[in-house]
Amino acid sequence: MEVGKTRPVALITGASGGIGAELALEIVKDGYDVVLVARNQAQLDKVGGDLHNQFGVAWVAIAMDLSTPAQVEVLMQTLDEKSIAPELIVNNAGYGLAGRAEMVDVEQQLGSIRLNVSVLTELSLKYLPRLLSTNRGGIINVGSVAGFFPGPYFSVYYATKAYVQSFTYALANELKSSNVKICVICPGPTLTGFQKRAGMDRSGVARSGAAMTAAEVAEIGYAGYKKGRVVVVTGKLNRILVLLSRLVPVSLFVRAISRFNRP
Ligand SMILES: NC(=O)c1ccc[n+]([C@@H]2O[C@H](COP(=O)([O-])OP(=O)(O)OC[C@H]3O[C@@H](n4cnc5c(N)ncnc54)[C@H](OP(=O)(O)O)[C@@H]3O)[C@@H](O)[C@H]2O)c1
């Protein structure tokens, strides 16, 4: 089946599992074909195959490490050659690394900035002119509640998510006069592959009682995007946390986050 022949196309990064795979499900249910991108080809094929079996959609899986230089160009060229023109861009791929900043591998921390910030920015800026030329479609960026305040023992990750939020908010203002939508989904703790890659204790997150499932996050997040919301904080507890971060003096709030994140 040819991707984009009869349905609009969504490009989803980090679609091999976790929140990305669940967003792919929501988006397919909404009538899109999908381009799935991540490093693990077998996992992408499984996600795409399952979506096809359930909903009969066309899909293509492109395995690449987006954090290595020039990969966004390679991805866009590959899609252009196949005449696939995504009208929904989902910048979901991302990771964080827990620990005291100077003790965490520097190259991996820089890689997270490339993936969470540079790749997201490049895909947004390079696809935006195309979306604007047809005056439809949109961009979904996956941020985090971590974007609302600084996070000791997760410093680089929180800072990358603050960028995602600021960038999305500003673009939303610029896009106001068009039909192109942009939204940042801000989940709190969600049980996915994230914790393992971050080097965190997954059971601690599960025990906290605050964790949501990737399916819940994707459902709430995509519904928010469809409604035209610019910032979607998923879940009541996360919304309370964000509200508190605005009410409590930042030094006090950061102290509390530090206590929560300290390994
Ligand atoms: N889980 C949470 O608690 C939480 C909370 C707030 C925000 N978020 C955000 O949610 C987004 C999705 O994370 P998740 O929780 O679903 O974690 P996840 O299960 O680890 O998923 C991350 C996805 O990104 C892909 N990916 C990682 N590095 C990549 C690279 N270099 N190139 C291409 N793809 C890459 C992974 O696939 P491969 O390994 O196959 O490459 C996977 O599909 C991230 O932006 C994360 O910051 C997560």
Ligand as a Chemical Component Dictionary entry (heavy atoms), coordinates in Angstrom:
data_LIG
# 
_chem_comp.id                   LIG 
_chem_comp.type                 NON-POLYMER 
_chem_comp.pdbx_formal_charge   0 
_chem_comp.three_letter_code    LIG 
# 
loop_
_chem_comp_atom.comp_id 
_chem_comp_atom.atom_id 
_chem_comp_atom.alt_atom_id 
_chem_comp_atom.type_symbol 
_chem_comp_atom.charge 
_chem_comp_atom.model_Cartn_x 
_chem_comp_atom.model_Cartn_y 
_chem_comp_atom.model_Cartn_z 
_chem_comp_atom.pdbx_ordinal 
LIG N1  N1  N 0  8.469  8.690  30.039 1  
LIG C1  C1  C 0  8.395  9.819  30.727 2  
LIG O1  O1  O 0  8.339  9.815  31.975 3  
LIG C2  C2  C 0  8.329  11.121 29.975 4  
LIG C3  C3  C 0  7.869  12.251 30.666 5  
LIG C4  C4  C 0  7.813  13.460 29.999 6  
LIG C5  C5  C 0  8.210  13.540 28.687 7  
LIG N2  N2  N 1  8.663  12.435 28.031 8  
LIG C6  C6  C 0  9.089  12.583 26.637 9  
LIG O2  O2  O 0  8.338  11.717 25.826 10 
LIG C7  C7  C 0  9.066  11.456 24.614 11 
LIG C8  C8  C 0  8.999  9.954  24.332 12 
LIG O3  O3  O 0  9.659  9.270  25.373 13 
LIG P1  P1  P 0  9.115  7.909  25.993 14 
LIG O4  O4  O 0  8.780  8.165  27.401 15 
LIG O5  O5  O -1 8.118  7.280  25.109 16 
LIG O6  O6  O 0  10.476 7.070  26.025 17 
LIG P2  P2  P 0  10.944 5.797  25.184 18 
LIG O7  O7  O 0  10.017 4.677  25.410 19 
LIG O8  O8  O 0  12.390 5.627  25.538 20 
LIG O9  O9  O 0  10.800 6.269  23.684 21 
LIG C9  C9  C 0  11.743 7.106  23.078 22 
LIG C10 C10 C 0  11.615 6.946  21.573 23 
LIG O10 O10 O 0  12.628 7.737  20.947 24 
LIG C11 C11 C 0  13.397 6.901  20.082 25 
LIG N3  N3  N 0  14.778 7.375  20.028 26 
LIG C12 C12 C 0  15.633 7.497  21.068 27 
LIG N4  N4  N 0  16.825 7.936  20.629 28 
LIG C13 C13 C 0  16.711 8.102  19.284 29 
LIG C14 C14 C 0  17.593 8.539  18.275 30 
LIG N5  N5  N 0  18.850 8.892  18.549 31 
LIG N6  N6  N 0  17.159 8.592  16.993 32 
LIG C15 C15 C 0  15.889 8.223  16.710 33 
LIG N7  N7  N 0  14.990 7.812  17.623 34 
LIG C16 C16 C 0  15.409 7.744  18.903 35 
LIG C17 C17 C 0  13.296 5.513  20.716 36 
LIG O11 O11 O 0  13.464 4.470  19.785 37 
LIG P3  P3  P 0  14.821 3.680  19.496 38 
LIG O12 O12 O 0  15.387 3.298  20.826 39 
LIG O13 O13 O 0  14.359 2.557  18.645 40 
LIG O14 O14 O 0  15.666 4.648  18.761 41 
LIG C18 C18 C 0  11.829 5.512  21.147 42 
LIG O15 O15 O 0  11.003 5.206  20.063 43 
LIG C19 C19 C 0  10.479 11.988 24.859 44 
LIG O16 O16 O 0  10.626 13.223 24.201 45 
LIG C20 C20 C 0  10.520 12.194 26.363 46 
LIG O17 O17 O 0  11.431 13.208 26.753 47 
LIG C21 C21 C 0  8.722  11.241 28.651 48 
# 
loop_
_chem_comp_bond.comp_id 
_chem_comp_bond.atom_id_1 
_chem_comp_bond.atom_id_2 
_chem_comp_bond.value_order 
_chem_comp_bond.pdbx_ordinal 
LIG N1  C1  SING 1  
LIG C1  O1  DOUB 2  
LIG C1  C2  SING 3  
LIG C2  C3  SING 4  
LIG C2  C21 DOUB 5  
LIG C3  C4  DOUB 6  
LIG C4  C5  SING 7  
LIG C5  N2  DOUB 8  
LIG N2  C6  SING 9  
LIG N2  C21 SING 10 
LIG C6  O2  SING 11 
LIG C6  C20 SING 12 
LIG O2  C7  SING 13 
LIG C7  C8  SING 14 
LIG C7  C19 SING 15 
LIG C8  O3  SING 16 
LIG O3  P1  SING 17 
LIG P1  O4  DOUB 18 
LIG P1  O5  SING 19 
LIG P1  O6  SING 20 
LIG O6  P2  SING 21 
LIG P2  O7  DOUB 22 
LIG P2  O8  SING 23 
LIG P2  O9  SING 24 
LIG O9  C9  SING 25 
LIG C9  C10 SING 26 
LIG C10 O10 SING 27 
LIG C10 C18 SING 28 
LIG O10 C11 SING 29 
LIG C11 N3  SING 30 
LIG C11 C17 SING 31 
LIG N3  C12 SING 32 
LIG N3  C16 SING 33 
LIG C12 N4  DOUB 34 
LIG N4  C13 SING 35 
LIG C13 C14 SING 36 
LIG C13 C16 DOUB 37 
LIG C14 N5  SING 38 
LIG C14 N6  DOUB 39 
LIG N6  C15 SING 40 
LIG C15 N7  DOUB 41 
LIG N7  C16 SING 42 
LIG C17 O11 SING 43 
LIG C17 C18 SING 44 
LIG O11 P3  SING 45 
LIG P3  O12 DOUB 46 
LIG P3  O13 SING 47 
LIG P3  O14 SING 48 
LIG C18 O15 SING 49 
LIG C19 O16 SING 50 
LIG C19 C20 SING 51 
LIG C20 O17 SING 52 
# 
